[in-house]
Amino acid sequence: MEISKDMMIGDILRQKPEAAMLLMQFGMGCIGCPSSQGESLEQAASVHGVDIEKLIEALNA
């Protein structure tokens, strides 16, 4: 599965549970919050000041 910036965090975690650790390493520690489940990866990265391109590259590595 190729992860893209418009994917919902909840969908990413359901399809690729191991992504949780990487998201936390990027400073996105609230991935378990109910609101994050309906948030796109791009929205969450923006809120947390994370470079979306670097994050996507790491998630798809």
C-alpha positions as CSV (number, residue, x, y, z in Angstrom):
1,M,0.0,0.0,0.0
2,E,1.3,3.4,-1.0
3,I,0.7,6.1,1.6
4,S,-0.3,9.5,0.3
5,K,-0.8,12.9,2.0
6,D,-4.6,12.8,1.5
7,M,-5.0,9.5,3.4
8,M,-6.8,9.6,6.7
9,I,-4.6,8.7,9.7
10,G,-7.1,6.2,10.9
11,D,-7.0,4.4,7.5
12,I,-3.2,4.4,7.5
13,L,-3.1,2.9,11.0
14,R,-5.7,0.2,10.2
15,Q,-3.8,-0.9,7.0
16,K,-0.3,-0.4,8.3
17,P,-0.3,-0.5,12.2
18,E,3.5,-0.3,12.3
19,A,3.2,3.2,11.0
20,A,2.2,4.4,14.5
21,M,5.8,4.2,15.8
22,L,7.1,6.2,12.8
23,L,4.4,8.9,13.2
24,M,5.3,9.2,16.9
25,Q,9.0,9.6,16.0
26,F,8.0,12.5,13.8
27,G,6.4,14.2,16.8
28,M,2.8,13.2,16.0
29,G,2.1,11.7,19.4
30,C,-1.7,12.3,19.3
31,I,-2.4,9.6,16.7
32,G,-4.6,7.8,19.2
33,C,-6.8,10.8,19.7
34,P,-10.3,10.3,18.3
35,S,-10.0,13.5,16.2
36,S,-6.9,12.2,14.5
37,Q,-8.8,9.3,13.0
38,G,-10.7,11.7,10.6
39,E,-7.7,13.9,9.9
40,S,-5.6,13.5,6.7
41,L,-1.9,12.9,7.0
42,E,-1.3,16.3,5.4
43,Q,-3.5,18.1,8.0
44,A,-1.8,16.4,10.9
45,A,1.6,17.1,9.6
46,S,0.7,20.8,9.1
47,V,-0.6,21.0,12.7
48,H,2.6,19.4,14.1
49,G,5.0,21.3,11.9
50,V,6.2,18.1,10.1
51,D,7.6,18.1,6.6
52,I,4.9,16.1,4.8
53,E,7.3,15.0,2.0
54,K,9.8,13.6,4.4
55,L,7.1,11.9,6.4
56,I,5.5,10.2,3.3
57,E,9.0,9.1,2.2
58,A,9.7,7.5,5.6
59,L,6.2,5.8,5.7
60,N,6.6,4.3,2.3
61,A,10.2,3.2,2.8
